[in-house]
Every structure is written in C-alpha cells, then in structure tokens.
Amino acid sequence: MTATQAPPTAAASGTADSTAATEVRPLVAPTGLAGILASSDHKVVGRLYIGAALLLGLASGVTGILGGIDRVDGTLGNTLLDGETAPQVVTFHATSATLLFILPALLGLAMVVVPLQVGARTIAFPRAAAASFWTFLVGAGLTVTAYSINGGPGGGRSDAVDLWAASTGLVIVGLLLGSVCVATTVLALRPEGMYLERVPMFAWSLLCTTVIWLLTLPVMLAVLVVLFLDHRNGAGFFPTGPDMYDQVAWLGRQPQVYAAAIPVLGLVLDGAATASRSRLPNRGAAMGAIGAFAILGIGAFALTAISPAVAQQPVTKGMALLAPLPVLVVLGLVGLTLKGGKPAPTSGLVGGVLATLILLVATLVGAATPFQGALELADTQWVTAQSHLTLVAATIALVAGLYHWSTKVFGRAASEAAGRTAPLVLALGALVLAVPEAISGLTGDRAADGPGEALAGIEAMNGVAVAGAGLVLLGGVLAVVGLVGKRRTDEPADPWGGSTLEWATASPPAFANFDGPVPTVTSPEPLLAPASDDDDGEDA
C-alpha cells in the first residue's frame, strides 16, 4: 500500500468489455453518522480537529479570565478562587491554550488545506490521520476530567494527578501522529513538477511546523512519562505539588512557544499574494525566513526547571535576539508583494498582517527576556506577556486561515465583515492584555503566587490585563459567529482569484479533492498567467 492507502485498481481479465472492466469508479464519501465517526477523509478529520479545538479554546479562555480576576490584587487564591482551586485553573489555562487549542486547531486547518494546496487527492496515511484525532480527543477529554476532579500538576487528588500526566501524554501522541501525516503529504504526495521550492508558503510553513513538533513534542512526552512514574511511585526525581507545573511550562514559553506561531508567516505570505493577485518577489528568502523562524522555535533543550543554567547560555540568548529578524523579512516581502499588485483588503490579508505584527511585538519582547543580569525579567509577568502575544498572534492567523479558506474548510463563504473585524479585536485585546503584564514584569512582579508579593498599583495593571483577556475572548467568539453562514448551492471554487491549487477545486471539494489528475505544475502559482521572460526563472 502507498502512503495514501489508496484502494488497488481492479484489473480486467477475460471480459468482452475490457474498458468497462478497468474503469475506476469515482470515490464517494460516506454519509450520515458514519461519514463523521468512521471517515478517513482529511477534510472531515480536519473539521473535527477545528471544532474540538475551538470548544477547548473557549474553555481555556474562560479559565484564563477567572485566573486573571482572582489575582487582580497581586496574589493568587484570595479573591475569586480558593487556594487549592486557583493553581489548577491557572495551569489548565496555561497548558490548554497550547496543547488543547492552538496546536490541534492549526493541525486541523493544515489537514484540510495542505493536501489541496499540494495537489494531493488525500492526506498521507488517512487512517492514521483519523486515529490521531480520536487519540487527541480521548486525551483531551481525560485531561479536562483530571482537572475537574482536582488533578493537574500539584492537584490534591493523587490518582487524578496521575490521570493528568497520562492523558496529556495521549494528547501529544495524537498531535505527533497527525504531524507525521501532514509532513509526509508535503514531502511525498506533490504532483509532477511541484518541486519543494514551488510549494505554497502556507504548506511550507506547516511542513516546518510539523517537523519542529516532531523534534520537540517527544521531549514533552518523555517528561510526562517521568512525571507519571515519579509521582505514582514516589521516587522524588521531580518535585511534587505546584512545582510539577515547572517541568512542563517550557512548552508555552520562549523559545518553544514560537513553534505554535510558525504558520503565521506562511499564511500572511499566501494571503498577500492572493489578495494582490501577484507573485512573491523572492520565494527563496521567504522559505528561508520561515525555516529560520522554525529553527528558532526549538525549545526542547531549554528545560530550565531541570537545568536553570540553560537560560544564560549564549545559544539561548542568541535565539531570542535573532527571532525578530525572520518576522521582519516576511513583513518586508509582504510589502513588496502588495506593492506589485492591487491588493484587496480580504480577511486573509488583514488577519495575516495583524498576526505578523503582533508576532513581531512578541519576538521583540522575547529578545529582552534572557538577559537576567541586566533586567531581571525571568519568572516575571514579562514572560507571561511574551507568551500571550505569541499565542494570540497564532490565534489571529488561525482565524484568518479559517476565513480565507472557509469555502474549502466548511463549504460556505464566511462573513468578510466579521473576518476583518475579529482579528482587529483580537489584536487590540492582545495589546491590552500584554502591555500591563510587561509593565508589571519591568517593575518586579514575579507572578505573585503567594501573599506579600504584590506591588503598589498592581491591582490596576492586573485589572487592565483582565479586560484585555476579555477582548481576546470576545474576538474569538465574534470569529466563530462569523463563520456560521448559510451554504449556497453555487459557492464559488475561487472567491479570491487565487493562484495555488486549492482554488482549482470545487467548494466544498469532492471526496477525492480533484475531478481528475492534476496537470504537471510548471510554476509556484499554477493558476496565474505564465510569467514573462523577465520574471524569476523558477516561475517560467
């Protein structure tokens, strides 16, 4: 069997009508409940990932606001939540925002869009892709259950803490399995003529993203295995209680948090090229910038809870200083692309640009974090601000992608007004949330996990940050509401005049994606008119 697990073609033998005997019947998608529960169609699996992740993201956002309200006075567990519940709420928000929302939502969008972009008739290993979702869903459900019965890192119920470690590991297994499917699709299922340098930018960014996940998430899985065995058997290798969270917190902190934002760069480049109906001026620089940013998001070595000295190593500081450069390169290429055409303010372009700008701010904030001797920012709200900015940037890109490809993902055109407004609300919320946190970090607020650590005026800063979190949640709800629309019978295959292969399929795409074989690809933008002799040779 091949990577696509395609059924073998029946061969004709001894029949009068050999043509009829060798004719391959078109693939038909299953319908009803079986079409959801038993489907290996990458579009169905991707939608399931997106739907589950959005629901879990809502829960994460609500718990984040509750935790923020509780610590308005600068301490945790004295205002809204009791001393045992408050740490559980805070750590659930911190871990679920990444593992249960951003990563699975982006993986779901990739499962729908990437095979279409690279001209594949299905995703690589479709049954494995379906298994990855159900593995993730079971793990996510058990993780939520563990927290609800006083589990989670430092929870008061020992067996629930064990359940948290095991179920979070199951979530990671599902994400890793899905990452293998997406990466293999880009590497192995491209049509003739689509060399790797001709892959659309979003697909390239997801290849880089999934490769980084495959390199780093197994480290998180290993840490969880050790935590589980250590806690269950009382070996004492890792600390117990709330300090357990320190062993997994690196996933949402610099540099690893950038691994959740790599698709931002691919989306804004594709969005700019589509909106302006023009070619990227320098694909090599664009691919290099995305690849470089992906490398700077490798954080599996930066387990400061195990080895605190790693935060002061030159490689850690160098990665932090270099992170803004790829983002600046991509913004420059976006400007050149828009200058070369007559761009329309589409939801994909508006959301992509806003996401990239917020990501740039996040990398600039992160560039100062490792310099402990001069600024003493480690373990302060400055670190939290950097994480929030990065994760909201990824959320804005997710929203932009869902609107940009809404006819492919959902089979209906989403509201463009909501698609342009929701990213603005999310970006404003990110700034209102992160700026007070950054100021608190500069003034020395060290996350205030106990009494007696509050600083003068910290209540006002924390109150503004809670308002910002509310704006982020409002922007997310607005984005989801705008995606709900009435499906028409004549949804356009290409509402934007796009240039890549996903716009050559119907909306919604057929079960096998394309009506027939994909022609030989001779350009990175196969749906645009052939380039002139003055253009880059790879476009000819």
N, C-alpha and C positions, 0 to 999 in steps of 0.2 A: 504494500500500500504506500501511497505517496504521502507527503506532508499534509495534503488536503483531504486525505481519506476519501477520495472520490470513488464511486462505485465502478467496477470494471465494465467495459463495453461488451455487450453481447455480440458474439461473432456468428456470422451466417454460415450454415453448412447444409448442403443438400436441399435447398429450397428453390422454388421456381422464382420467387421474387427476392433476390439477394439484397436489393436496395432496401426493401422494407425491413428485411431481417437485420440489417446492420444499422438501421436508423436509430439514433439515440433519442429516447423520449425526453422531453423537457422536464427539468426538475420542478416539482410542485411543493410548495411549503405546506406543512401540516397546519391544520386549523383547530380552533377550539382550545380547550384547556391543554391538550397535548401539544399544541403549537407553542405553548409557553413553557410548560414544565419539562417537556421532553425534546425541545428544539435544540439543535446544534447550529442553527443559523446565526451567524455572527451579529447580525443586526438585532435579533431578538435578545441574544445574550447581552449585547451592549446596552440595550434599553433597560434590561433588568438591573444591570450594574448601576446605571444612571439613576433609576428610580429608587433603588435601595439606598444609594449613597446620598441622595437629596433628603430622604427622610432622616437618615442618621445625621446628616449635616444640620438639619433643623434641631434635632435633639442636642447636638453639640453646641450650637449657637445659644440655645436657651440656658443650658448649664453654664456656659461661659458668662452670660449676663447675671445669672444667680450668684456665681462666684464673685463677679465684679462688685455687685451690690453688697455682698457680705463683707468685702474688705475695703469698703469706702473709707472707713475710719482708720485705715492703715494696718489693721490686724485681721487675722483670719479666724472665723468661727465664733464671733461675738455678736454679730448683727442679725443676720437672717438665718443662718445655719448653725447647728450645734458643733462642738469641737470635733466630733467624730465624723460627721457628715461632710463638713466643709472640705477637708482634703480630698475626699472621694469625688466630690463634684468638680473640684479644680483639676484633678488629674484625669478624670474622664474627659473633660473638655480638651485638655492638652493633648491626650493621645488620640481621641476620636476625631479631632479636626484633621489630623493627618491620615491615620490608618483607616478610619471608617468613612471619611468623606472625600477629601481631596484625591488621594491615590486611587480609590476604586472608581470615582466619578470620571477622572481623566482616563483611566483604563477602559471604562465603558465607552466613552466617546471615541477612543482610539480603535476599539473593536469594531465600531460601526464604520468609521470614516477611513481608516488606514487601508483596509483591503480595497475599498472603492478607489482611493487615490492612486494606488499602485497597480490598478487594473487586474486584481485577483478576483476569481469567481467565488472565493470563500476565504475564510481565515485559515491559517495553518493549524492543523490539529483541532478541528472544530469541536470534537467531543471533549477534548481536554479544555477548550475554552469554556464550554458549558459546565464542566466539572469544576473549573476554577471559580465560577460564580457561586455555585451551590456550596462549595467549600468555604468561600468567603462569607456567604450569608449565614451558614451554621455557626461559624466562628464569631461573627458579629453579634448574632443573637445570644450566644453564650456569654460573650463579653458584657453585653448590656445586662444580662441576668446576673452575672457575677457582681457587677457594681450595685445592682438593685438589692442584693442580699448582703450588703456590707463587705463586698470583696474589693478587688482593686489593690494596687500597691499600698501596703500599710493598713488594709482593712481589718476590722475587728473580728471577722469570722475566718478562721484558718482555712477551712475547705473551700470557701469562696475565693480566697486569695489564690489558692492553687488552681481553681477553675479559671480565674482571670489570666494567669500565666499561660495555661494550656490553650484557652480559646483565642487569645491574642496571637499565639503561635499559629493556630489554624487559619486565622485571617491572613497572616503573612504567607502561609503556604498557598492559599488561593491566589493572592496577588502575584506571587512568583510564577505560578503556573500560567496565569493569564499573560504575564510579561513574556514568557517564552513564546506563546502563540503570536503575539504582536510582533516581536522582534524577528521571528522566523518568517513571518509574512513579508516583511520588508526585504529581508535578505534572500529569500528563496522563491517567492511567487510573483516576481515582477515579470511583465510581458517582454517579448523580444524588443530590444532597442532601448529599454528603460534601464540604463546603467545607473549605478548608485548615485552618481553626480546629477542625474536627471530626476531623482525622487523629489516630490513636492516637499516644501520646507516643514509642513506640519508632520508628515510621515517621517522625515529625517529626525525631527526633534523627538518624536515618540520612540524611534529606534535608539537614540542616545539615552532617553529617559529610562526605557526598559532595561537597557544594558547596565546602567548605573544601579537600578533597583536590584538587578540580578547579582551585582557585585556587593551590595551593601545590606540588603534586607536579610540575607542569610546570617549576617553577624548579629542582627537583632534577634533572629530566631534562636541562634545559639545562646545568646544572653538569657532569653526567656526559658530555655531548657535548663540552664544552670540555676536560674532563679527558682524554677519549679522544684527541681531536685533538692536544692539547698534549703528552701523553705519547708518542703514536705518532710525532709529528714533531719532538719535542724543542724546542718553541718557548719553553719556560721561563716561560709565563704563570703557571702554578701550580707550587708546589714539588713535587719528586718524593720518593720514599722514603716513610717512615711519615707524613710531613706531609700526604700526599694525603688521608688519612682526615679531616683537619680540614675539608676542603671539603664533606664530606657528613655530618659528625657532627651538624649542626644539626637533622637530621630526628628524632633521638631526644632532643633537649634542649628545655628551655623556651625559647619558648612552643609550638613546633611539636609537641612530644610530646603536648600536650593534645588535638590533633586525633585521636589514637588513642583517647581516652577519652570523647569526646562521647556515644557510645551508652550509657555508664554511667548517665547521668541519665535518658534515656528509658526504659531497662529498669527502673530502680527505681520510677519512677512507674507504669508499666504493671503491674509486679509487685505494688505496694502496692494499686492499685485492684482487681486481680483477686483478691488474697488476702483483701481485706476486703469484696469484692462491693459496692463503693460508688463514687461518682463523685469525680473530682478536685475539690477545693473552688474552685480558681481556675486554669482552664486557660490564661488569658492570661498569668498570672505564670509558669506552668510553661514555656510555649512561649518566653516572653521570656528566662527564665533559661537554657534550653538554647541559644537563639540567641546570647545574650551570651557564654556559655562558648565557643561555636564561634568567635566573632569573636576572643576572647582566645587562641585556638589558632592564629592566623595567624602563622607564624614565618618565612615566606619572605624577609622583609626582614632578618632577624636573622642574616645570614651573617657572623659575627664573624671568620672566617678571612680574609675579603676586606676587611671594614671593621670593625676592632676597636672603633671608637668607638661603634658602634651599641648596644653593651651598656650604655653610660652615658647613652643618650638618654632623655629624660623619658617618651616613649611606651613604651619597653621596661620601665622601672621601674614605670610606671603599670599596664601589663598584668599584671605579676607581682603587684602589690598587689591588683588587682581580681579575680584569678582565684578566690580562695576564696568570693567573695560569691555567684555563681550556684549553687555547690555547697551553700552554706548555705540558700539559698532553696529549692532542691529538697528538702533534708532536712526543712525546715520543712513543706513541702507534703506530704511523705510522712507526717510525724507527724499532720497534720490529716486526711489520708485514712484512716489506720489508726484514728484516734480516731472517725471517723464510721461505722465498721463493726465487725465481729467477726473480725479477721484470723486466718487460719490460717498457721502457720509453714512455708509452702511453700518449695521450693528457690529459686524465683524471687525471693521476698521476702527470704529470708535472704541469698542471694548478692548481690542488688541492694543491700541496705543495707550489707553489708560492703564491697562495691566502692566505694560512695559515701563511706563513712567513710575508707577508705584513700586515695581520691582527694582528700578534704578535707585529710588529712595531707600529701599530695604538694603541694597548692597552698600550704599554709602554709609548707612547707619552701622551695618555689619563690619565695615572696614575699620571702625574705631574700637570694636569690641575687644580684640585680643590684647590691646596694649594696656595691660593691667597696671604696670608700674606708673604710667603717666596719668591715666584717667580712672582707674579702679572701677570699671564698668561691669566686670564679671559678677554674675549672680544678682544683678540688679534688674529693675524694670526696663532698663535699656535693652537687655537681651530679649525680654518679652516683646518689646516694641518691634524689634527686628523680625522676630518670628511672625508676629501678627501681620506686619506689612507684606512679608513674603507669601503667607498663606492667603491673604486677601487678594494679592496680585494673581495667584493661581486661580482663585475663585472667579475673579473678573474674566480671566481668559477662558475658564470653563463656560461661563455664561455666554461670552462672545462666540465660542465654538458651537454651543447648542443653538444659538440663533442663526449663525452663519450657515450651518448645515441642518437646519430644522426640517427642511423638506426631505432630507435623506435619513435623518435620525427618527423623526416622528411621522413623516409622510404628510406634513402640513406646514404651511408657511406661518411662522410666528409673527407677533406684532412688532413691527420695526420701531414703533414709538417706545414700547417697553424695552426693546433690545438696546436702544440708545440711552434710555433713562436709567435703567437698573445699574449699568456699570458706573455711571456718574454718582449714584447714591452710594454704591459700594466703595468707590474711590474716596468720596468725602468721608464716609464712615471710617475707612482705614486711617485717614489722617487725623480725624478727631479722636480715634482710639489710641493711635500710636504716639502722637506728639506729647500728650500729658505723661504717658509712660516713659518716654525718652527723657523728659524733663525731670521726672522723679528719679530716674536712674542717675542722671547727672548730679542730682543733689544728695544721692546716697541712700535711697530707699532700696533695701536689699530684700525685696519680695515680701517683707513683713509677715512672716509665718508665725510670729508669736507676739505676745504683749510687750509693750515698752519700746517698740522699734519705729513707731510712727513719727513722721517729721511734721514740722509746722506747715500748715497749708496743704497737707497731703490729701485731706478729705475732698477739697475742691478739685484737685487733679484727678483723683480716682473717680469722682462723680462725672467729670467730663469724659473720661475714658469709657465709663458705662454707657453714656449717651452715644458715643461713637460705636460701641458694640451693638447698641440698639439700631443705629443706622445701617450697620452691616447686615443685621438680620432682616431689616426692612427691605434693603436692596435685594437680598436673596429671595424673599417672599414675592416681591414685585417681579423678579425674573421668572420665577416658576409660574406665576399667574399669567404672564405674557406669553408663555409657551403653550398655554392651553387655548386652542382655537378649533374652529370647525374645519374638518377636512373637506376639501373640494374634490370634485371628480376630474378637474383639469389642472392639478398642481403642475407648475412648470418644471421641466427637468433642470433648467438652468436659470434661476431667477436673477442672477448677478452678471451674466456674461462671463463666466469663469473660464479658466484656461487649463485646468487639470482634469484628470479622467473621471473624477466623481460626478462632474457635471455632464458627462455623456450618458448617464444612466437615467432611467425614469424616476419619478418621485411619487410614491416610495419605490426604491429599487426592487427589481424582481428577486426571486429567491436565489438565483444564480448570479445576481448583480448585473450582468450584461447579456444582451439578447444573443450575441454571437461572439466569436473570437475577437479579442482586442487586436486591432491592427498594430503593425510594428511602430514603435514610438521613435520619432526622429527629433524630438525637441523636449526640453523640460516643460514647455507649455504647449502640449499637443493640440489643444483646441484653438490656439491663436493662429493667425495667418503666418505662413513661413517667414522666418527672419530674412532680412536683406543681407547682402554680402558684407555690409559694414558692421553687422552685429557680431556678437561673440560666436566663435566657430562652433561651440557646442550646441548652439541653438539652430544651426543650419539643418 
